[in-house]
Amino acid sequence: MWRQPRVILWVTAGVVTLGFLVALEIAARRYDLPGPVTCQLQEVIFPPKSGFLLYASMALMMVVFTWRQRFVALGAALGIDVVFLVVRWAAGIEVTEGHPFGNGALWVILGCAVIAVTRRTGAERVLLLKGVGLALLLVAGRKTGDTWLLITSKTRPTVLDQYLAVADHALGNPSWVVGRIVRATEPVGPHVLDFVYVQLAVAAVVVALYQLRHVAVERRFPAHHLVRTFLVIGLVGPAIYMVFPVVGPVFAYGTGAFGTGGEHWAVANIWPETAPPLSAPLPMPYDEITPRNCMPSLHTAWAVTIFVHSRTGPRVLRFAGTFWLVATLGATLGFGYHYGVDLVAGVVFALTIEAALRAQARGWDRPGIQLVAYGATVFVALLVAYRFLPVEMADRPWLFGPLLLLVTASVILGFVRTTRLWVPKTAPALQPDPQPELV
């Protein structure tokens, strides 16, 4: 059993993931910050910061359950949360940070892991452990991302916002344009966009639940689904933040998110009323609190993957995927969290990761290798151009603006064509030979 390639792959992936979490925990401790493992363990007892996500993760785990088991698990989670609420109320503990619920979902997930090890055997144990692992990985991915963001703010004292602001002239400074549009739609527009922006992970779980709806019957997971791409984007993306640290227009050219913090470090308080000046860019110092999480835009990357995976669903799911993509793009620009060039890089980044995971799931072939290599090349070329050619891009918007859109469109077109080749073709049913008429 232990020599089977699939078992070796799962064991290797588990060891690598655990080692990565431990390394990130150690790195966070060097800066007196709690790592992802510590944050997750704290949520067993303390009010969790990811209450909605814990229940969404439990929902993913429950795709391996029967309906009766799902009702039992949900009831147990809600009951445990009620106990926590009563105990905190009796002890006079006020929940000032985090959510008042979510502990119950985490307890149920951990309890199912214990049941899988002690009460299940064979294929049933493996299936339940996969469900538990999927739930824990989704939460761990969130905690890992939070730790990464804290580390970027501590280890990257200077940011490259001026380079992106200048390069963004090639696209017409879309963050400034959309920012003014969003302000003109107050208070409805900002509230809708903020809800979409914050609840992106919940939207991903809805799509994933549709994709995994047959797991309980088939007793196996599909070779590829949305959660795989979501997790890989969340793990790989923050590493690029370390190479290209950027805080975003509202921080570098405004007053910071919610109107606080940015004015002390900003180049000027001009977002979104006045476009940034066209001058030679320089690295600029920034505080040790604001995450350097702009290049590429991972919210755009995640929204793109939700859109792609929703295409195989019913009409209402396809509509929701389209709405979430458009609203996320509007929020990232309209709130000043990203430059337009961030979104371009985010689209290319997402489709390259998605193509690589699909190719890995079905077996690498020539079209898959070519698509991933092309997407990676375009992504690296974008980063190099943003860093070393921003002035040239701003001086020739008639050239570089369309060029940015064309190379992005080429990656999109390549992804669509290649993935269509991978769709299994169903042969037409054989028709019986006509019987000769009896005279």
C-alpha positions as CSV (number, residue, x, y, z in Angstrom):
1,M,0.0,0.0,0.0
2,W,2.7,2.5,1.0
3,R,4.5,2.0,-2.3
4,Q,1.5,3.0,-4.5
5,P,2.3,6.3,-6.4
6,R,-0.9,8.0,-5.2
7,V,-0.2,7.2,-1.6
8,I,3.4,8.5,-2.0
9,L,2.1,11.7,-3.6
10,W,-0.3,12.3,-0.7
11,V,2.3,11.6,2.0
12,T,4.8,13.9,0.2
13,A,2.3,16.7,-0.1
14,G,1.3,16.4,3.6
15,V,5.0,16.5,4.7
16,V,5.7,19.5,2.5
17,T,2.6,21.3,3.7
18,L,3.5,20.6,7.3
19,G,7.1,21.7,6.9
20,F,5.9,24.9,5.2
21,L,3.6,25.7,8.0
22,V,6.3,25.1,10.6
23,A,8.8,27.2,8.7
24,L,6.3,30.0,8.5
25,E,5.5,29.7,12.2
26,I,9.2,30.0,13.0
27,A,9.6,33.0,10.7
28,A,6.6,34.8,12.3
29,R,8.1,34.2,15.8
30,R,11.2,36.0,14.8
31,Y,9.1,39.1,14.4
32,D,7.1,38.5,17.6
33,L,4.0,37.5,15.5
34,P,1.7,34.5,15.9
35,G,2.1,32.0,13.1
36,P,-0.6,30.2,11.2
37,V,-0.5,27.1,13.5
38,T,-0.8,29.3,16.7
39,C,-3.6,31.3,15.2
40,Q,-5.5,28.1,14.3
41,L,-5.0,26.5,17.7
42,Q,-6.2,29.7,19.5
43,E,-9.5,29.4,17.7
44,V,-10.3,26.1,19.4
45,I,-11.0,28.1,22.6
46,F,-10.9,31.8,21.8
47,P,-13.4,33.7,19.6
48,P,-12.4,32.9,16.0
49,K,-11.5,35.6,13.5
50,S,-12.8,33.4,10.7
51,G,-16.2,32.4,11.9
52,F,-18.0,32.3,8.6
53,L,-15.0,30.5,7.0
54,L,-15.0,27.8,9.6
55,Y,-18.6,26.9,8.9
56,A,-17.8,27.1,5.1
57,S,-14.9,24.7,5.7
58,M,-17.1,22.4,7.6
59,A,-19.6,22.4,4.8
60,L,-16.8,21.3,2.4
61,M,-15.9,18.5,4.8
62,M,-19.6,17.4,4.9
63,V,-19.6,16.6,1.1
64,V,-18.4,13.1,2.2
65,F,-21.4,12.6,4.6
66,T,-24.9,11.3,4.2
67,W,-27.7,13.8,4.8
68,R,-28.3,12.3,8.2
69,Q,-24.7,12.8,9.1
70,R,-24.7,16.3,7.9
71,F,-27.6,17.3,10.1
72,V,-25.9,15.6,13.1
73,A,-22.6,17.5,12.4
74,L,-24.3,20.8,11.9
75,G,-26.4,20.4,15.1
76,A,-23.3,19.5,17.0
77,A,-21.4,22.5,15.8
78,L,-24.3,24.9,16.6
79,G,-24.7,23.3,20.0
80,I,-21.1,23.7,20.9
81,D,-21.2,27.4,19.8
82,V,-24.2,27.9,22.0
83,V,-22.3,26.4,25.0
84,F,-19.4,28.8,24.2
85,L,-21.7,31.7,24.1
86,V,-23.3,30.8,27.4
87,V,-20.0,30.3,29.2
88,R,-18.6,33.6,27.9
89,W,-21.8,35.4,28.9
90,A,-21.7,33.8,32.4
91,A,-18.0,34.7,32.8
92,G,-18.6,38.3,31.6
93,I,-16.3,37.9,28.6
94,E,-17.0,40.4,25.8
95,V,-16.1,39.4,22.2
96,T,-14.3,42.5,21.0
97,E,-12.2,40.8,18.3
98,G,-13.3,37.9,16.1
99,H,-16.7,36.3,15.8
100,P,-18.9,35.0,18.6
101,F,-19.4,31.7,16.7
102,G,-17.2,29.3,14.7
103,N,-15.6,27.3,17.5
104,G,-18.2,24.6,17.1
105,A,-17.4,24.1,13.4
106,L,-13.7,23.7,14.2
107,W,-14.5,21.2,17.0
108,V,-16.6,19.1,14.6
109,I,-13.8,19.1,12.0
110,L,-11.2,18.0,14.5
111,G,-13.7,15.5,16.0
112,C,-14.2,14.0,12.5
113,A,-10.4,13.6,12.2
114,V,-10.3,11.6,15.4
115,I,-13.3,9.5,14.2
116,A,-11.5,8.8,10.9
117,V,-8.4,7.5,12.7
118,T,-10.1,5.5,15.4
119,R,-13.5,4.4,14.0
120,R,-13.0,4.1,10.2
121,T,-11.0,1.7,8.1
122,G,-10.0,1.3,4.5
123,A,-11.6,3.5,1.8
124,E,-14.0,5.1,4.3
125,R,-11.1,6.3,6.5
126,V,-9.3,7.8,3.4
127,L,-12.4,9.5,2.2
128,L,-13.2,11.1,5.6
129,L,-9.6,12.2,6.1
130,K,-9.7,13.8,2.6
131,G,-12.8,15.7,3.7
132,V,-11.2,16.8,7.0
133,G,-8.0,17.7,5.2
134,L,-9.9,19.8,2.6
135,A,-11.6,21.8,5.4
136,L,-8.4,22.3,7.4
137,L,-6.4,23.3,4.4
138,L,-9.0,26.0,3.5
139,V,-8.7,27.5,7.0
140,A,-4.9,27.0,7.1
141,G,-4.7,28.8,3.8
142,R,-6.4,31.8,5.3
143,K,-4.1,31.8,8.3
144,T,-1.1,31.3,6.1
145,G,-2.0,34.3,4.0
146,D,-2.5,36.5,7.0
147,T,0.9,35.5,8.4
148,W,2.5,36.2,5.0
149,L,1.0,39.6,4.9
150,L,2.3,40.5,8.3
151,I,5.8,39.3,7.3
152,T,5.7,41.4,4.2
153,S,5.0,44.5,6.2
154,K,7.9,43.7,8.6
155,T,10.5,42.6,6.0
156,R,9.9,45.1,3.2
157,P,10.4,48.6,4.5
158,T,10.2,50.2,1.0
159,V,7.5,49.7,-1.6
160,L,7.3,50.1,-5.4
161,D,4.0,51.9,-5.7
162,Q,5.5,54.7,-7.7
163,Y,6.5,52.3,-10.5
164,L,3.0,50.8,-10.8
165,A,1.4,54.3,-10.6
166,V,3.5,55.5,-13.5
167,A,3.0,52.2,-15.5
168,D,-0.7,52.5,-14.9
169,H,-0.8,55.6,-17.1
170,A,-0.7,53.1,-20.0
171,L,-4.2,51.9,-19.0
172,G,-5.6,55.3,-18.2
173,N,-5.2,55.1,-14.4
174,P,-8.3,52.9,-13.9
175,S,-8.2,53.0,-10.1
176,W,-8.6,56.7,-10.1
177,V,-11.5,56.5,-12.6
178,V,-13.4,53.7,-10.8
179,G,-12.7,55.3,-7.4
180,R,-14.6,58.4,-8.4
181,I,-17.4,56.3,-9.8
182,V,-17.7,54.3,-6.6
183,R,-17.8,57.5,-4.5
184,A,-20.6,58.8,-6.7
185,T,-22.7,55.7,-5.9
186,E,-22.5,56.1,-2.1
187,P,-23.9,54.6,0.0
188,V,-25.3,51.6,-1.9
189,G,-22.4,51.0,-4.3
190,P,-19.6,50.8,-1.7
191,H,-21.7,48.5,0.6
192,V,-22.4,46.0,-2.2
193,L,-18.8,46.0,-3.4
194,D,-17.5,45.6,0.2
195,F,-19.7,42.6,0.8
196,V,-18.5,40.9,-2.4
197,Y,-14.9,41.7,-1.6
198,V,-15.0,40.4,1.9
199,Q,-17.1,37.2,1.2
200,L,-15.0,36.0,-1.7
201,A,-14.0,32.8,0.1
202,V,-17.7,32.0,0.8
203,A,-18.5,32.4,-2.9
204,A,-15.7,30.0,-3.7
205,V,-17.2,27.5,-1.2
206,V,-20.6,27.7,-2.9
207,V,-19.1,26.8,-6.3
208,A,-16.9,24.1,-4.7
209,L,-20.0,22.6,-3.1
210,Y,-21.7,22.3,-6.4
211,Q,-18.6,20.6,-7.9
212,L,-18.3,18.2,-5.0
213,R,-22.0,17.4,-4.7
214,H,-21.6,13.8,-5.9
215,V,-18.7,12.9,-3.6
216,A,-21.0,11.2,-1.0
217,V,-22.5,9.0,-3.6
218,E,-19.4,8.2,-5.7
219,R,-17.2,7.9,-2.6
220,R,-14.4,9.8,-4.2
221,F,-13.3,13.3,-5.0
222,P,-13.0,14.6,-8.6
223,A,-9.5,14.9,-9.9
224,H,-9.6,18.7,-10.0
225,H,-11.9,21.3,-8.3
226,L,-11.9,24.9,-7.3
227,V,-10.5,24.5,-3.8
228,R,-7.2,23.2,-5.2
229,T,-6.7,26.3,-7.3
230,F,-7.8,28.6,-4.5
231,L,-5.3,27.1,-2.1
232,V,-2.3,27.1,-4.5
233,I,-3.0,30.8,-5.5
234,G,-3.1,31.6,-1.8
235,L,0.2,29.8,-1.1
236,V,2.2,31.0,-4.2
237,G,0.9,34.5,-4.5
238,P,2.2,36.0,-1.3
239,A,5.7,34.9,-2.1
240,I,5.6,37.3,-5.1
241,Y,4.7,40.1,-2.6
242,M,8.1,39.6,-1.2
243,V,9.7,40.3,-4.6
244,F,7.4,43.1,-5.7
245,P,6.1,44.9,-2.5
246,V,3.2,47.3,-3.2
247,V,0.6,48.8,-0.8
248,G,-1.9,50.2,-3.2
249,P,-3.2,53.6,-4.4
250,V,-5.3,54.4,-1.3
251,F,-2.3,54.0,0.9
252,A,0.5,55.4,-1.4
253,Y,-1.6,58.3,-2.8
254,G,-4.4,58.7,-0.2
255,T,-5.3,58.6,3.4
256,G,-5.3,54.8,3.8
257,A,-8.2,52.4,4.1
258,F,-11.1,53.8,6.1
259,G,-9.4,57.2,6.1
260,T,-6.6,56.5,8.6
261,G,-2.9,55.8,8.5
262,G,-1.8,56.5,4.9
263,E,-1.5,60.3,5.0
264,H,1.7,60.0,7.1
265,W,3.5,57.9,4.4
266,A,1.7,58.8,1.2
267,V,3.4,60.6,-1.7
268,A,0.5,63.0,-1.8
269,N,-3.2,62.9,-0.8
270,I,-4.6,62.8,-4.4
271,W,-6.5,59.5,-4.7
272,P,-9.0,59.4,-6.5
273,E,-9.4,63.1,-7.4
274,T,-6.1,63.7,-9.2
275,A,-4.1,61.3,-11.4
276,P,-0.6,60.5,-10.0
277,P,2.2,62.7,-11.5
278,L,4.2,61.3,-14.4
279,S,7.8,61.4,-13.2
280,A,10.7,59.1,-12.6
281,P,9.6,56.5,-10.0
282,L,11.6,55.6,-6.9
283,P,11.2,53.1,-4.1
284,M,9.5,54.7,-1.2
285,P,9.5,53.9,2.6
286,Y,6.2,52.8,4.2
287,D,5.1,51.7,7.7
288,E,5.6,48.3,9.2
289,I,1.8,47.6,9.5
290,T,0.3,47.8,6.0
291,P,0.6,44.6,4.0
292,R,2.5,44.7,0.7
293,N,-0.2,42.7,-1.0
294,C,-0.9,44.3,-4.4
295,M,1.2,42.6,-7.1
296,P,-0.4,40.5,-8.3
297,S,-4.0,41.1,-7.3
298,L,-5.0,37.8,-5.6
299,H,-8.6,38.9,-5.2
300,T,-8.7,39.2,-9.0
301,A,-7.0,35.8,-9.4
302,W,-9.5,34.1,-7.0
303,A,-12.5,35.8,-8.7
304,V,-11.2,34.6,-12.1
305,T,-11.0,31.0,-10.8
306,I,-14.5,31.3,-9.4
307,F,-15.7,32.6,-12.8
308,V,-13.9,29.8,-14.7
309,H,-15.2,27.0,-12.4
310,S,-18.8,28.3,-12.4
311,R,-19.0,27.9,-16.2
312,T,-19.9,24.3,-15.9
313,G,-22.7,24.9,-13.4
314,P,-26.4,25.9,-14.0
315,R,-27.4,29.3,-15.2
316,V,-27.8,30.8,-11.7
317,L,-24.2,29.7,-10.8
318,R,-22.8,31.1,-14.0
319,F,-24.6,34.4,-13.4
320,A,-23.2,34.5,-9.8
321,G,-19.7,33.8,-11.0
322,T,-19.9,36.6,-13.5
323,F,-21.3,39.0,-11.0
324,W,-18.6,38.1,-8.4
325,L,-15.9,38.7,-11.0
326,V,-17.2,42.1,-12.2
327,A,-17.9,43.2,-8.6
328,T,-14.5,42.1,-7.4
329,L,-12.7,44.0,-10.1
330,G,-14.8,47.1,-9.3
331,A,-14.0,46.8,-5.6
332,T,-10.3,46.3,-6.0
333,L,-10.1,49.4,-8.2
334,G,-12.8,51.5,-6.6
335,F,-11.6,51.2,-3.1
336,G,-8.0,52.0,-4.1
337,Y,-6.6,48.6,-3.1
338,H,-5.0,47.9,-6.5
339,Y,-3.7,49.5,-9.7
340,G,-4.9,48.4,-13.1
341,V,-1.7,46.7,-13.9
342,D,-2.2,44.5,-10.7
343,L,-5.4,43.2,-12.2
344,V,-3.8,42.4,-15.5
345,A,-1.1,40.4,-13.7
346,G,-3.7,38.7,-11.5
347,V,-5.6,37.4,-14.5
348,V,-2.5,35.9,-16.1
349,F,-1.4,34.5,-12.8
350,A,-4.7,32.8,-12.1
351,L,-5.1,31.2,-15.5
352,T,-1.5,29.9,-15.4
353,I,-2.0,28.3,-12.0
354,E,-5.4,26.8,-13.1
355,A,-3.8,25.4,-16.3
356,A,-1.0,23.8,-14.4
357,L,-3.3,22.1,-11.9
358,R,-5.6,20.9,-14.7
359,A,-2.6,19.5,-16.6
360,Q,-1.4,17.8,-13.4
361,A,-4.8,16.2,-12.8
362,R,-5.2,14.8,-16.3
363,G,-1.6,14.1,-17.1
364,W,0.9,16.5,-18.7
365,D,0.8,16.8,-22.4
366,R,2.3,19.1,-25.0
367,P,-0.6,21.7,-25.1
368,G,-0.6,21.8,-21.3
369,I,3.1,22.4,-21.0
370,Q,3.0,25.1,-23.7
371,L,0.2,26.9,-22.0
372,V,1.7,26.9,-18.6
373,A,5.1,27.9,-20.0
374,Y,3.6,30.8,-22.0
375,G,1.5,32.0,-19.1
376,A,4.5,32.0,-16.8
377,T,6.6,33.8,-19.4
378,V,3.9,36.5,-19.8
379,F,3.6,37.0,-16.1
380,V,7.4,37.4,-15.6
381,A,7.5,39.8,-18.5
382,L,4.8,41.9,-17.0
383,L,6.7,42.2,-13.7
384,V,9.9,43.1,-15.5
385,A,8.1,45.7,-17.6
386,Y,6.4,47.3,-14.5
387,R,9.7,47.5,-12.7
388,F,12.1,48.6,-15.4
389,L,9.9,50.2,-18.1
390,P,7.2,52.2,-16.3
391,V,8.2,55.6,-17.8
392,E,8.3,54.2,-21.3
393,M,4.9,52.6,-20.8
394,A,3.5,55.9,-19.5
395,D,5.0,57.9,-22.4
396,R,3.5,55.6,-25.0
397,P,0.1,54.6,-23.7
398,W,-1.2,54.1,-27.3
399,L,1.4,51.3,-27.6
400,F,1.7,49.7,-24.2
401,G,-2.0,50.0,-23.2
402,P,-3.3,47.8,-26.1
403,L,-0.2,45.6,-25.7
404,L,-1.0,44.8,-22.1
405,L,-4.6,43.9,-23.0
406,L,-3.5,41.9,-26.0
407,V,-1.0,39.7,-24.1
408,T,-3.6,39.1,-21.4
409,A,-6.2,38.2,-24.1
410,S,-3.7,35.8,-25.7
411,V,-3.3,34.0,-22.3
412,I,-7.1,33.8,-22.0
413,L,-7.5,32.6,-25.6
414,G,-4.8,30.0,-25.1
415,F,-6.5,28.8,-21.9
416,V,-9.9,28.4,-23.5
417,R,-8.6,26.6,-26.6
418,T,-6.4,24.2,-24.6
419,T,-9.0,23.4,-21.9
420,R,-11.5,22.7,-24.7
421,L,-9.1,20.1,-26.1
422,W,-9.1,18.4,-22.7
423,V,-12.9,18.1,-22.6
424,P,-13.7,14.4,-23.3
425,K,-15.6,13.9,-26.5
426,T,-18.6,11.6,-26.4
427,A,-19.0,9.3,-29.4
428,P,-22.4,9.2,-30.9
429,A,-24.4,6.1,-30.0
430,L,-24.3,3.3,-32.5
431,Q,-27.5,2.9,-34.4
432,P,-28.6,-0.7,-35.2
433,D,-28.4,-1.8,-38.8
434,P,-31.8,-1.6,-40.5
435,Q,-33.4,-4.9,-40.9
436,P,-34.3,-6.0,-44.4
437,E,-38.0,-6.1,-45.1
438,L,-39.6,-9.5,-45.5
439,V,-41.4,-9.9,-48.7
